[in-house]
Structures are given as C-alpha cells and as structure tokens.
Amino acid sequence: MLDQPTNGLDPAGIRWMRGLLRDFADRGGTVLLSSHLLHEVEQIAGGLVMIGHGRSSRRAA
C-alpha cells in the first residue's frame, strides 16, 4: 500500500517508481495506491476504485 509514491521524486525517480510498480503488477502482484493526483494514477494503474462520500465505484483504466 503506497500513499503518493512519486511525491518529491525527480523525473528519473518517477519513471523508476512507475516501472517498479508496473513490473510488480505484471508479475501478479497487487498495488494499492492512494493519491489525489489522478493524472499520476492514470500513468500507473490498470484498474482503479474511487472512494468518495463513503461510497466506492470501480473503473477499468
């Protein structure tokens, strides 16, 4: 479970973190990522669950 894992990283670090998370997921792992930066989530996620006002909705990315 990660909370804004690219926050504060330089561009090379952001690319590295994205690759690490994608590789982990491609090998069958599950990544739980929390962020208010939806553009960043879009760069990483293959699917997502958004929670607002105590309710969740699932979307394919």
All heavy atoms as TSV, in Angstrom:
chain	resi	resn	atom	element	x	y	z
A	1	MET	N	N	0.858	-1.161	0.000
A	1	MET	CA	C	0.000	0.000	0.000
A	1	MET	C	C	0.901	1.219	0.000
A	1	MET	O	O	1.787	1.346	0.850
A	1	MET	CB	C	-0.911	-0.005	1.216
A	1	MET	CG	C	-1.816	1.183	1.268
A	1	MET	SD	S	-3.035	0.957	2.549
A	1	MET	CE	C	-4.419	1.618	1.708
A	2	LEU	N	N	0.677	2.094	-0.969
A	2	LEU	CA	C	1.525	3.262	-1.145
A	2	LEU	C	C	0.676	4.533	-1.165
A	2	LEU	O	O	-0.353	4.596	-1.817
A	2	LEU	CB	C	2.302	3.151	-2.456
A	2	LEU	CG	C	3.159	1.901	-2.597
A	2	LEU	CD1	C	3.595	1.720	-4.036
A	2	LEU	CD2	C	4.356	1.988	-1.685
A	3	ASP	N	N	1.153	5.544	-0.481
A	3	ASP	CA	C	0.478	6.840	-0.456
A	3	ASP	C	C	1.356	7.842	-1.199
A	3	ASP	O	O	2.417	8.229	-0.711
A	3	ASP	CB	C	0.249	7.294	0.980
A	3	ASP	CG	C	-0.519	8.603	1.079
A	3	ASP	OD1	O	-1.161	8.990	0.094
A	3	ASP	OD2	O	-0.474	9.220	2.153
A	4	GLN	N	N	0.946	8.217	-2.385
A	4	GLN	CA	C	1.650	9.163	-3.244
A	4	GLN	C	C	3.137	8.802	-3.389
A	4	GLN	O	O	4.018	9.566	-3.012
A	4	GLN	CB	C	1.479	10.581	-2.713
A	4	GLN	CG	C	0.043	11.007	-2.689
A	4	GLN	CD	C	-0.131	12.456	-2.272
A	4	GLN	OE1	O	0.757	13.277	-2.426
A	4	GLN	NE2	N	-1.300	12.768	-1.751
A	5	PRO	N	N	3.416	7.635	-3.967
A	5	PRO	CA	C	4.796	7.149	-4.003
A	5	PRO	C	C	5.755	7.979	-4.857
A	5	PRO	O	O	6.964	7.870	-4.686
A	5	PRO	CB	C	4.655	5.736	-4.567
A	5	PRO	CG	C	3.420	5.795	-5.385
A	5	PRO	CD	C	2.495	6.713	-4.623
A	6	THR	N	N	5.263	8.803	-5.755
A	6	THR	CA	C	6.163	9.607	-6.588
A	6	THR	C	C	6.330	11.032	-6.064
A	6	THR	O	O	7.090	11.810	-6.637
A	6	THR	CB	C	5.675	9.660	-8.043
A	6	THR	OG1	O	4.376	10.226	-8.094
A	6	THR	CG2	C	5.648	8.261	-8.660
A	7	ASN	N	N	5.652	11.352	-4.982
A	7	ASN	CA	C	5.726	12.700	-4.429
A	7	ASN	C	C	7.163	13.044	-4.028
A	7	ASN	O	O	7.792	12.332	-3.254
A	7	ASN	CB	C	4.801	12.813	-3.213
A	7	ASN	CG	C	4.625	14.232	-2.750
A	7	ASN	OD1	O	4.725	15.162	-3.543
A	7	ASN	ND2	N	4.357	14.412	-1.470
A	8	GLY	N	N	7.687	14.114	-4.572
A	8	GLY	CA	C	9.024	14.564	-4.219
A	8	GLY	C	C	10.143	13.946	-5.036
A	8	GLY	O	O	11.310	14.317	-4.852
A	9	LEU	N	N	9.830	13.022	-5.924
A	9	LEU	CA	C	10.874	12.409	-6.746
A	9	LEU	C	C	11.171	13.272	-7.972
A	9	LEU	O	O	10.301	13.970	-8.480
A	9	LEU	CB	C	10.439	11.016	-7.216
A	9	LEU	CG	C	10.205	9.964	-6.148
A	9	LEU	CD1	C	9.733	8.660	-6.793
A	9	LEU	CD2	C	11.452	9.734	-5.325
A	10	ASP	N	N	12.401	13.180	-8.460
A	10	ASP	CA	C	12.741	13.854	-9.708
A	10	ASP	C	C	12.188	13.024	-10.864
A	10	ASP	O	O	11.699	11.898	-10.657
A	10	ASP	CB	C	14.249	14.062	-9.815
A	10	ASP	CG	C	15.049	12.763	-9.890
A	10	ASP	OD1	O	14.448	11.671	-9.846
A	10	ASP	OD2	O	16.274	12.853	-9.975
A	11	PRO	N	N	12.203	13.560	-12.115
A	11	PRO	CA	C	11.627	12.815	-13.249
A	11	PRO	C	C	12.182	11.398	-13.414
A	11	PRO	O	O	11.427	10.469	-13.710
A	11	PRO	CB	C	11.957	13.694	-14.452
A	11	PRO	CG	C	11.966	15.083	-13.888
A	11	PRO	CD	C	12.604	14.920	-12.518
A	12	ALA	N	N	13.483	11.221	-13.207
A	12	ALA	CA	C	14.054	9.871	-13.327
A	12	ALA	C	C	13.505	8.951	-12.236
A	12	ALA	O	O	13.214	7.776	-12.485
A	12	ALA	CB	C	15.576	9.929	-13.256
A	13	GLY	N	N	13.351	9.468	-11.030
A	13	GLY	CA	C	12.792	8.675	-9.937
A	13	GLY	C	C	11.343	8.311	-10.172
A	13	GLY	O	O	10.906	7.206	-9.834
A	14	ILE	N	N	10.583	9.235	-10.757
A	14	ILE	CA	C	9.178	8.963	-11.085
A	14	ILE	C	C	9.093	7.839	-12.104
A	14	ILE	O	O	8.304	6.902	-11.940
A	14	ILE	CB	C	8.486	10.235	-11.603
A	14	ILE	CG1	C	8.351	11.252	-10.472
A	14	ILE	CG2	C	7.122	9.902	-12.212
A	14	ILE	CD1	C	7.886	12.629	-10.927
A	15	ARG	N	N	9.920	7.888	-13.154
A	15	ARG	CA	C	9.918	6.810	-14.160
A	15	ARG	C	C	10.304	5.478	-13.530
A	15	ARG	O	O	9.719	4.440	-13.825
A	15	ARG	CB	C	10.855	7.165	-15.315
A	15	ARG	CG	C	10.294	8.226	-16.243
A	15	ARG	CD	C	11.150	8.385	-17.493
A	15	ARG	NE	N	12.518	8.783	-17.196
A	15	ARG	CZ	C	12.925	10.032	-17.017
A	15	ARG	NH1	N	12.068	11.024	-17.121
A	15	ARG	NH2	N	14.202	10.284	-16.757
A	16	TRP	N	N	11.305	5.497	-12.650
A	16	TRP	CA	C	11.742	4.278	-11.984
A	16	TRP	C	C	10.604	3.687	-11.145
A	16	TRP	O	O	10.343	2.484	-11.185
A	16	TRP	CB	C	12.958	4.571	-11.109
A	16	TRP	CG	C	13.391	3.374	-10.318
A	16	TRP	CD1	C	14.184	2.357	-10.754
A	16	TRP	CD2	C	13.030	3.063	-8.972
A	16	TRP	NE1	N	14.336	1.426	-9.743
A	16	TRP	CE2	C	13.633	1.845	-8.645
A	16	TRP	CE3	C	12.252	3.710	-8.026
A	16	TRP	CZ2	C	13.479	1.256	-7.402
A	16	TRP	CZ3	C	12.104	3.117	-6.781
A	16	TRP	CH2	C	12.716	1.902	-6.487
A	17	MET	N	N	9.926	4.540	-10.364
A	17	MET	CA	C	8.839	4.065	-9.500
A	17	MET	C	C	7.693	3.496	-10.335
A	17	MET	O	O	7.143	2.447	-10.008
A	17	MET	CB	C	8.325	5.193	-8.609
A	17	MET	CG	C	7.197	4.782	-7.677
A	17	MET	SD	S	7.617	3.470	-6.510
A	17	MET	CE	C	8.627	4.362	-5.362
A	18	ARG	N	N	7.327	4.183	-11.409
A	18	ARG	CA	C	6.265	3.668	-12.291
A	18	ARG	C	C	6.647	2.297	-12.829
A	18	ARG	O	O	5.824	1.374	-12.857
A	18	ARG	CB	C	6.024	4.626	-13.450
A	18	ARG	CG	C	5.306	5.880	-13.069
A	18	ARG	CD	C	5.193	6.783	-14.270
A	18	ARG	NE	N	4.573	8.052	-13.936
A	18	ARG	CZ	C	4.654	9.132	-14.695
A	18	ARG	NH1	N	5.312	9.098	-15.834
A	18	ARG	NH2	N	4.059	10.241	-14.324
A	19	GLY	N	N	7.884	2.160	-13.288
A	19	GLY	CA	C	8.342	0.871	-13.816
A	19	GLY	C	C	8.326	-0.220	-12.761
A	19	GLY	O	O	7.929	-1.352	-13.034
A	20	LEU	N	N	8.763	0.118	-11.569
A	20	LEU	CA	C	8.767	-0.846	-10.468
A	20	LEU	C	C	7.357	-1.340	-10.169
A	20	LEU	O	O	7.118	-2.547	-10.034
A	20	LEU	CB	C	9.368	-0.200	-9.216
A	20	LEU	CG	C	9.407	-1.072	-7.961
A	20	LEU	CD1	C	10.471	-2.148	-8.102
A	20	LEU	CD2	C	9.677	-0.200	-6.742
A	21	LEU	N	N	6.401	-0.417	-10.095
A	21	LEU	CA	C	5.019	-0.795	-9.786
A	21	LEU	C	C	4.398	-1.608	-10.916
A	21	LEU	O	O	3.703	-2.602	-10.673
A	21	LEU	CB	C	4.186	0.449	-9.492
A	21	LEU	CG	C	4.626	1.249	-8.265
A	21	LEU	CD1	C	3.776	2.509	-8.124
A	21	LEU	CD2	C	4.584	0.419	-7.012
A	22	ARG	N	N	4.646	-1.208	-12.159
A	22	ARG	CA	C	4.112	-1.965	-13.302
A	22	ARG	C	C	4.696	-3.367	-13.345
A	22	ARG	O	O	3.987	-4.340	-13.590
A	22	ARG	CB	C	4.417	-1.235	-14.603
A	22	ARG	CG	C	3.490	-0.105	-14.889
A	22	ARG	CD	C	3.676	0.386	-16.324
A	22	ARG	NE	N	3.215	1.740	-16.415
A	22	ARG	CZ	C	3.978	2.795	-16.671
A	22	ARG	NH1	N	5.259	2.649	-16.881
A	22	ARG	NH2	N	3.463	4.002	-16.730
A	23	ASP	N	N	6.006	-3.485	-13.128
A	23	ASP	CA	C	6.660	-4.792	-13.145
A	23	ASP	C	C	6.096	-5.699	-12.060
A	23	ASP	O	O	5.813	-6.872	-12.305
A	23	ASP	CB	C	8.173	-4.619	-12.978
A	23	ASP	CG	C	8.913	-5.937	-13.064
A	23	ASP	OD1	O	8.748	-6.633	-14.094
A	23	ASP	OD2	O	9.657	-6.260	-12.120
A	24	PHE	N	N	5.916	-5.151	-10.867
A	24	PHE	CA	C	5.348	-5.927	-9.765
A	24	PHE	C	C	3.944	-6.422	-10.130
A	24	PHE	O	O	3.619	-7.599	-9.937
A	24	PHE	CB	C	5.308	-5.080	-8.496
A	24	PHE	CG	C	4.745	-5.790	-7.306
A	24	PHE	CD1	C	5.494	-6.755	-6.649
A	24	PHE	CD2	C	3.485	-5.497	-6.836
A	24	PHE	CE1	C	4.976	-7.430	-5.544
A	24	PHE	CE2	C	2.956	-6.151	-5.743
A	24	PHE	CZ	C	3.706	-7.124	-5.096
A	25	ALA	N	N	3.123	-5.537	-10.689
A	25	ALA	CA	C	1.758	-5.915	-11.079
A	25	ALA	C	C	1.775	-6.926	-12.223
A	25	ALA	O	O	0.981	-7.870	-12.231
A	25	ALA	CB	C	0.963	-4.676	-11.474
A	26	ASP	N	N	2.675	-6.751	-13.183
A	26	ASP	CA	C	2.776	-7.688	-14.307
A	26	ASP	C	C	3.156	-9.087	-13.861
A	26	ASP	O	O	2.825	-10.068	-14.512
A	26	ASP	CB	C	3.793	-7.191	-15.338
A	26	ASP	CG	C	3.305	-5.989	-16.119
A	26	ASP	OD1	O	2.092	-5.686	-16.083
A	26	ASP	OD2	O	4.156	-5.341	-16.766
A	27	ARG	N	N	3.851	-9.187	-12.714
A	27	ARG	CA	C	4.230	-10.497	-12.179
A	27	ARG	C	C	3.163	-11.065	-11.255
A	27	ARG	O	O	3.386	-12.058	-10.577
A	27	ARG	CB	C	5.569	-10.395	-11.459
A	27	ARG	CG	C	6.726	-10.175	-12.419
A	27	ARG	CD	C	8.089	-10.154	-11.738
A	27	ARG	NE	N	8.259	-8.879	-11.010
A	27	ARG	CZ	C	8.477	-8.798	-9.689
A	27	ARG	NH1	N	8.566	-9.880	-8.949
A	27	ARG	NH2	N	8.612	-7.623	-9.105
A	28	GLY	N	N	1.980	-10.431	-11.229
A	28	GLY	CA	C	0.866	-10.967	-10.458
A	28	GLY	C	C	0.621	-10.282	-9.131
A	28	GLY	O	O	-0.279	-10.668	-8.396
A	29	GLY	N	N	1.416	-9.277	-8.797
A	29	GLY	CA	C	1.234	-8.556	-7.541
A	29	GLY	C	C	0.088	-7.559	-7.618
A	29	GLY	O	O	-0.365	-7.202	-8.698
A	30	THR	N	N	-0.361	-7.144	-6.475
A	30	THR	CA	C	-1.400	-6.123	-6.382
A	30	THR	C	C	-0.806	-4.902	-5.698
A	30	THR	O	O	-0.153	-5.016	-4.675
A	30	THR	CB	C	-2.599	-6.633	-5.563
A	30	THR	OG1	O	-3.149	-7.768	-6.235
A	30	THR	CG2	C	-3.668	-5.555	-5.414
A	31	VAL	N	N	-1.045	-3.743	-6.293
A	31	VAL	CA	C	-0.549	-2.489	-5.743
A	31	VAL	C	C	-1.739	-1.656	-5.306
A	31	VAL	O	O	-2.646	-1.403	-6.097
A	31	VAL	CB	C	0.265	-1.699	-6.799
A	31	VAL	CG1	C	0.724	-0.369	-6.234
A	31	VAL	CG2	C	1.446	-2.520	-7.288
A	32	LEU	N	N	-1.760	-1.259	-4.049
A	32	LEU	CA	C	-2.772	-0.329	-3.556
A	32	LEU	C	C	-2.112	1.037	-3.483
A	32	LEU	O	O	-1.127	1.222	-2.778
A	32	LEU	CB	C	-3.281	-0.756	-2.183
A	32	LEU	CG	C	-3.962	-2.112	-2.125
A	32	LEU	CD1	C	-4.321	-2.452	-0.683
A	32	LEU	CD2	C	-5.183	-2.141	-3.007
A	33	LEU	N	N	-2.655	1.978	-4.233
A	33	LEU	CA	C	-2.047	3.292	-4.381
A	33	LEU	C	C	-3.052	4.361	-4.000
A	33	LEU	O	O	-4.166	4.379	-4.507
A	33	LEU	CB	C	-1.623	3.470	-5.846
A	33	LEU	CG	C	-1.041	4.793	-6.268
A	33	LEU	CD1	C	0.361	4.937	-5.682
A	33	LEU	CD2	C	-0.981	4.865	-7.774
A	34	SER	N	N	-2.659	5.238	-3.115
A	34	SER	CA	C	-3.511	6.335	-2.687
A	34	SER	C	C	-2.926	7.641	-3.207
A	34	SER	O	O	-1.733	7.911	-3.025
A	34	SER	CB	C	-3.560	6.367	-1.155
A	34	SER	OG	O	-4.188	7.551	-0.724
A	35	SER	N	N	-3.760	8.448	-3.879
A	35	SER	CA	C	-3.275	9.728	-4.382
A	35	SER	C	C	-4.453	10.613	-4.753
A	35	SER	O	O	-5.503	10.136	-5.162
A	35	SER	CB	C	-2.393	9.529	-5.614
A	35	SER	OG	O	-1.915	10.773	-6.094
A	36	HIS	N	N	-4.250	11.912	-4.624
A	36	HIS	CA	C	-5.235	12.858	-5.117
A	36	HIS	C	C	-4.826	13.372	-6.497
A	36	HIS	O	O	-5.553	14.134	-7.124
A	36	HIS	CB	C	-5.414	14.024	-4.136
A	36	HIS	CG	C	-4.191	14.853	-3.972
A	36	HIS	ND1	N	-3.156	14.464	-3.151
A	36	HIS	CD2	C	-3.837	16.021	-4.533
A	36	HIS	CE1	C	-2.206	15.387	-3.211
A	36	HIS	NE2	N	-2.590	16.344	-4.044
A	37	LEU	N	N	-3.676	12.932	-6.986
A	37	LEU	CA	C	-3.177	13.324	-8.304
A	37	LEU	C	C	-3.634	12.285	-9.330
A	37	LEU	O	O	-2.939	11.308	-9.610
A	37	LEU	CB	C	-1.648	13.427	-8.286
A	37	LEU	CG	C	-1.063	14.406	-7.268
A	37	LEU	CD1	C	0.451	14.271	-7.217
A	37	LEU	CD2	C	-1.482	15.823	-7.597
A	38	LEU	N	N	-4.814	12.492	-9.875
A	38	LEU	CA	C	-5.409	11.498	-10.764
A	38	LEU	C	C	-4.587	11.277	-12.028
A	38	LEU	O	O	-4.549	10.173	-12.562
A	38	LEU	CB	C	-6.844	11.877	-11.099
A	38	LEU	CG	C	-7.789	11.910	-9.892
A	38	LEU	CD1	C	-9.203	12.255	-10.343
A	38	LEU	CD2	C	-7.773	10.598	-9.143
A	39	HIS	N	N	-3.902	12.313	-12.504
A	39	HIS	CA	C	-3.041	12.136	-13.673
A	39	HIS	C	C	-1.929	11.127	-13.378
A	39	HIS	O	O	-1.600	10.298	-14.217
A	39	HIS	CB	C	-2.436	13.476	-14.107
A	39	HIS	CG	C	-1.462	13.342	-15.230
A	39	HIS	ND1	N	-1.859	13.063	-16.522
A	39	HIS	CD2	C	-0.111	13.407	-15.259
A	39	HIS	CE1	C	-0.797	12.983	-17.290
A	39	HIS	NE2	N	0.280	13.183	-16.541
A	40	GLU	N	N	-1.360	11.199	-12.196
A	40	GLU	CA	C	-0.305	10.264	-11.819
A	40	GLU	C	C	-0.857	8.838	-11.716
A	40	GLU	O	O	-0.236	7.891	-12.187
A	40	GLU	CB	C	0.335	10.678	-10.495
A	40	GLU	CG	C	1.457	9.785	-10.046
A	40	GLU	CD	C	2.631	9.741	-11.025
A	40	GLU	OE1	O	2.874	10.741	-11.730
A	40	GLU	OE2	O	3.302	8.696	-11.076
A	41	VAL	N	N	-2.025	8.693	-11.134
A	41	VAL	CA	C	-2.649	7.367	-11.027
A	41	VAL	C	C	-2.909	6.797	-12.420
A	41	VAL	O	O	-2.675	5.622	-12.681
A	41	VAL	CB	C	-3.957	7.447	-10.208
A	41	VAL	CG1	C	-4.697	6.125	-10.242
A	41	VAL	CG2	C	-3.659	7.864	-8.777
A	42	GLU	N	N	-3.351	7.658	-13.328
A	42	GLU	CA	C	-3.626	7.231	-14.696
A	42	GLU	C	C	-2.376	6.669	-15.370
A	42	GLU	O	O	-2.459	5.755	-16.182
A	42	GLU	CB	C	-4.158	8.418	-15.491
A	42	GLU	CG	C	-4.535	8.099	-16.913
A	42	GLU	CD	C	-5.057	9.319	-17.641
A	42	GLU	OE1	O	-4.456	10.402	-17.506
A	42	GLU	OE2	O	-6.058	9.178	-18.347
A	43	GLN	N	N	-1.205	7.193	-15.038
A	43	GLN	CA	C	0.045	6.735	-15.628
A	43	GLN	C	C	0.453	5.349	-15.131
A	43	GLN	O	O	1.232	4.662	-15.781
A	43	GLN	CB	C	1.178	7.723	-15.298
A	43	GLN	CG	C	0.963	9.110	-15.833
A	43	GLN	CD	C	0.943	9.148	-17.341
A	43	GLN	OE1	O	1.792	8.552	-17.993
A	43	GLN	NE2	N	-0.028	9.821	-17.898
A	44	ILE	N	N	-0.067	4.936	-13.994
A	44	ILE	CA	C	0.370	3.695	-13.352
A	44	ILE	C	C	-0.696	2.605	-13.387
A	44	ILE	O	O	-0.397	1.442	-13.630
A	44	ILE	CB	C	0.787	3.969	-11.878
A	44	ILE	CG1	C	1.968	4.947	-11.836
A	44	ILE	CG2	C	1.126	2.685	-11.159
A	44	ILE	CD1	C	2.323	5.411	-10.441
A	45	ALA	N	N	-1.945	2.965	-13.142
A	45	ALA	CA	C	-2.991	1.978	-12.847
A	45	ALA	C	C	-3.494	1.233	-14.070
A	45	ALA	O	O	-3.602	1.782	-15.158
A	45	ALA	CB	C	-4.165	2.682	-12.168
A	46	GLY	N	N	-3.838	-0.031	-13.857
A	46	GLY	CA	C	-4.533	-0.826	-14.851
A	46	GLY	C	C	-6.022	-0.880	-14.545
A	46	GLY	O	O	-6.839	-1.179	-15.385
A	47	GLY	N	N	-6.396	-0.578	-13.338
A	47	GLY	CA	C	-7.780	-0.516	-12.881
A	47	GLY	C	C	-7.797	0.290	-11.602
A	47	GLY	O	O	-6.760	0.465	-10.972
A	48	LEU	N	N	-8.940	0.804	-11.232
A	48	LEU	CA	C	-8.976	1.613	-10.023
A	48	LEU	C	C	-10.325	1.572	-9.354
A	48	LEU	O	O	-11.331	1.241	-9.955
A	48	LEU	CB	C	-8.583	3.070	-10.316
A	48	LEU	CG	C	-9.472	3.855	-11.276
A	48	LEU	CD1	C	-10.403	4.743	-10.487
A	48	LEU	CD2	C	-8.593	4.690	-12.171
A	49	VAL	N	N	-10.303	1.874	-8.065
A	49	VAL	CA	C	-11.507	2.035	-7.269
A	49	VAL	C	C	-11.436	3.422	-6.669
A	49	VAL	O	O	-10.450	3.774	-6.022
A	49	VAL	CB	C	-11.606	0.986	-6.137
A	49	VAL	CG1	C	-12.800	1.263	-5.248
A	49	VAL	CG2	C	-11.674	-0.410	-6.715
A	50	MET	N	N	-12.450	4.235	-6.921
A	50	MET	CA	C	-12.500	5.582	-6.364
A	50	MET	C	C	-13.474	5.587	-5.204
A	50	MET	O	O	-14.564	5.029	-5.302
A	50	MET	CB	C	-12.932	6.588	-7.424
A	50	MET	CG	C	-11.940	6.711	-8.555
A	50	MET	SD	S	-12.401	7.920	-9.790
A	50	MET	CE	C	-12.133	9.429	-8.884
A	51	ILE	N	N	-13.061	6.209	-4.101
A	51	ILE	CA	C	-13.908	6.294	-2.924
A	51	ILE	C	C	-14.220	7.759	-2.663
A	51	ILE	O	O	-13.315	8.584	-2.589
A	51	ILE	CB	C	-13.223	5.671	-1.696
A	51	ILE	CG1	C	-12.917	4.193	-1.962
A	51	ILE	CG2	C	-14.097	5.843	-0.451
A	51	ILE	CD1	C	-12.090	3.532	-0.890
A	52	GLY	N	N	-15.499	8.070	-2.565
A	52	GLY	CA	C	-15.924	9.434	-2.271
A	52	GLY	C	C	-17.235	9.411	-1.501
A	52	GLY	O	O	-18.127	8.641	-1.837
A	53	HIS	N	N	-17.316	10.218	-0.507
A	53	HIS	CA	C	-18.527	10.322	0.310
A	53	HIS	C	C	-18.935	8.960	0.880
A	53	HIS	O	O	-20.112	8.636	0.966
A	53	HIS	CB	C	-19.683	10.925	-0.488
A	53	HIS	CG	C	-19.356	12.251	-1.080
A	53	HIS	ND1	N	-19.136	13.378	-0.322
A	53	HIS	CD2	C	-19.180	12.637	-2.368
A	53	HIS	CE1	C	-18.849	14.394	-1.106
A	53	HIS	NE2	N	-18.861	13.968	-2.363
A	54	GLY	N	N	-17.934	8.141	1.208
A	54	GLY	CA	C	-18.191	6.862	1.831
A	54	GLY	C	C	-18.654	5.760	0.889
A	54	GLY	O	O	-19.005	4.680	1.329
A	55	ARG	N	N	-18.622	6.024	-0.416
A	55	ARG	CA	C	-19.036	5.011	-1.395
A	55	ARG	C	C	-17.924	4.782	-2.391
A	55	ARG	O	O	-17.149	5.685	-2.684
A	55	ARG	CB	C	-20.290	5.483	-2.127
A	55	ARG	CG	C	-21.466	5.620	-1.210
A	55	ARG	CD	C	-22.665	6.086	-1.948
A	55	ARG	NE	N	-23.730	6.263	-0.985
A	55	ARG	CZ	C	-24.997	6.233	-1.284
A	55	ARG	NH1	N	-25.370	6.052	-2.522
A	55	ARG	NH2	N	-25.898	6.395	-0.346
A	56	SER	N	N	-17.867	3.587	-2.928
A	56	SER	CA	C	-16.819	3.284	-3.909
A	56	SER	C	C	-17.431	3.003	-5.274
A	56	SER	O	O	-18.587	2.596	-5.381
A	56	SER	CB	C	-15.986	2.081	-3.462
A	56	SER	OG	O	-16.777	0.909	-3.476
A	57	SER	N	N	-16.654	3.265	-6.289
A	57	SER	CA	C	-17.043	2.891	-7.649
A	57	SER	C	C	-15.805	2.326	-8.318
A	57	SER	O	O	-14.700	2.825	-8.135
A	57	SER	CB	C	-17.583	4.092	-8.424
A	57	SER	OG	O	-16.591	5.079	-8.571
A	58	ARG	N	N	-15.971	1.267	-9.076
A	58	ARG	CA	C	-14.858	0.598	-9.722
A	58	ARG	C	C	-14.850	0.978	-11.195
A	58	ARG	O	O	-15.872	1.025	-11.846
A	58	ARG	CB	C	-15.012	-0.910	-9.568
A	58	ARG	CG	C	-13.926	-1.662	-10.228
A	58	ARG	CD	C	-14.020	-3.126	-9.929
A	58	ARG	NE	N	-12.655	-3.515	-9.637
A	58	ARG	CZ	C	-12.310	-4.538	-8.952
A	58	ARG	NH1	N	-13.202	-5.307	-8.419
A	58	ARG	NH2	N	-11.060	-4.825	-8.754
A	59	ARG	N	N	-13.649	1.245	-11.712
A	59	ARG	CA	C	-13.497	1.621	-13.109
A	59	ARG	C	C	-12.274	0.918	-13.689
A	59	ARG	O	O	-11.285	0.758	-13.020
A	59	ARG	CB	C	-13.293	3.128	-13.245
A	59	ARG	CG	C	-14.425	3.933	-12.664
A	59	ARG	CD	C	-14.190	5.407	-12.871
A	59	ARG	NE	N	-15.100	6.178	-12.074
A	59	ARG	CZ	C	-16.280	6.616	-12.454
A	59	ARG	NH1	N	-16.704	6.320	-13.659
A	59	ARG	NH2	N	-17.042	7.320	-11.667
A	60	ALA	N	N	-12.385	0.537	-14.943
A	60	ALA	CA	C	-11.226	-0.003	-15.648
A	60	ALA	C	C	-10.422	1.159	-16.176
A	60	ALA	O	O	-10.971	2.156	-16.618
A	60	ALA	CB	C	-11.685	-0.895	-16.806
A	61	ALA	N	N	-9.120	1.056	-16.090
A	61	ALA	CA	C	-8.265	2.148	-16.592
A	61	ALA	C	C	-7.730	1.798	-17.951
A	61	ALA	O	O	-7.740	0.713	-18.404
A	61	ALA	CB	C	-7.111	2.393	-15.628
